[in-house]
Amino acid sequence: MNILHHKILGEGSPLVILHGLFGSLDNWMTLGKKFSKHHQVILVDQRNHGQSFHTDEFNYGALADDLNALLSHLHIEKCDLLGHSLGGKTAMEFATRYDEKVSRLIVADIAPRFYEVHHHNIIKAFYSVPVHQLSSRKEADELLSEKIPEFGIRQFMLKNLDRTKNGFAWKMNLDAIANKIGEVGKGLNQNAKFDQPTLFVRGGASDYIKDNDFNLIHSIFTQSRIETIAGAGHWLHAEKPDAFYEIVSEFLKE
């Protein structure tokens, strides 16, 4: 059994954090350190991301089972679970499959519904970089800028660039993610149920959780509430980290 790459910060009741698509545990290091003042924080690289194993299989069932294997490996019987975007879908899938292992659930800017795939431009941009022929990170950024003009998005993408003894390579399994990108948009089983306290946090400037998603959220997550961070987009934890930290911390204290 492959065990997900992870980092553990602090001591206390376990809080597991799952990153989004094309991300890694490094995206959560700053907030993870803050949460670790009161919790044992387990930051996780999901399969085909970061330093975790690569495999052709990529779907939410497999991602949830990966997390279950990691918790067993760490002898964690119950945890609080936080996930953003892809990680939020994994967290929801895990909570409804393994409800006895989750005390409280926090989902950042994703609903349990189906989403149309909208990552094709990013995938094309990754493939446009002749990664094994690169001479520098700057060159990669210049090549990406032809397809992705937004500096912040490029910087996020470039976190996937790894310098190896043979030059540069992508840390993530780009082929598997591209081939299975349709899995990323799939919704939860709408008959699923999770009856423990659940917090959904959405960005006020994001359209990932719409008002008409509320009924579906509450029907699956029967003890859920939804908070909005004004002015934040989909990357709400990076754009408004203090507001995000306060909302989640208050929920974890309840």
Stockholm file with secondary structure:
# STOCKHOLM 1.0

chainA/1-254         MNILHHKILGEGSPLVILHGLFGSLDNWMTLGKKFSKHHQVILVDQRNHGQSFHTDEFNYGALADDLNALLSHLHIEKCDLLGHSLGGKTAMEFATRYDEKVSRLIVADIAPRFYEVHHHNIIKAFYSVPVHQLSSRKEADELLSEKIPEFGIRQFMLKNLDRTKNGFAWKMNLDAIANKIGEVGKGLNQNAKFDQPTLFVRGGASDYIKDNDFNLIHSIFTQSRIETIAGAGHWLHAEKPDAFYEIVSEFLKE
#=GR chainA/1-254 SS CCCCCEEEESCSEEEEEECCTTCCGGGGHHHHHHHTTTEEEEEECCTTSTTSCCCSCCSHHHHHHHHHHHHHHTTCCCEEEEEETHHHHHHHHHHHHSGGGEEEEEEESCCSSCCCCCCHHHHHHHHTSCGGGCSCHHHHHHHHHTTCCCHHHHHHHHTTEEEETTEEEESSCHHHHHHTHHHHTCCCCTTCCEEEEEEEEEETTCCSSCGGGHHHHHHHEEEEEEEEETTCCTTHHHHSHHHHHHHHHHHHHC
#=GC SS_cons         CCCCCEEEESCSEEEEEECCTTCCGGGGHHHHHHHTTTEEEEEECCTTSTTSCCCSCCSHHHHHHHHHHHHHHTTCCCEEEEEETHHHHHHHHHHHHSGGGEEEEEEESCCSSCCCCCCHHHHHHHHTSCGGGCSCHHHHHHHHHTTCCCHHHHHHHHTTEEEETTEEEESSCHHHHHHTHHHHTCCCCTTCCEEEEEEEEEETTCCSSCGGGHHHHHHHEEEEEEEEETTCCTTHHHHSHHHHHHHHHHHHHC
//
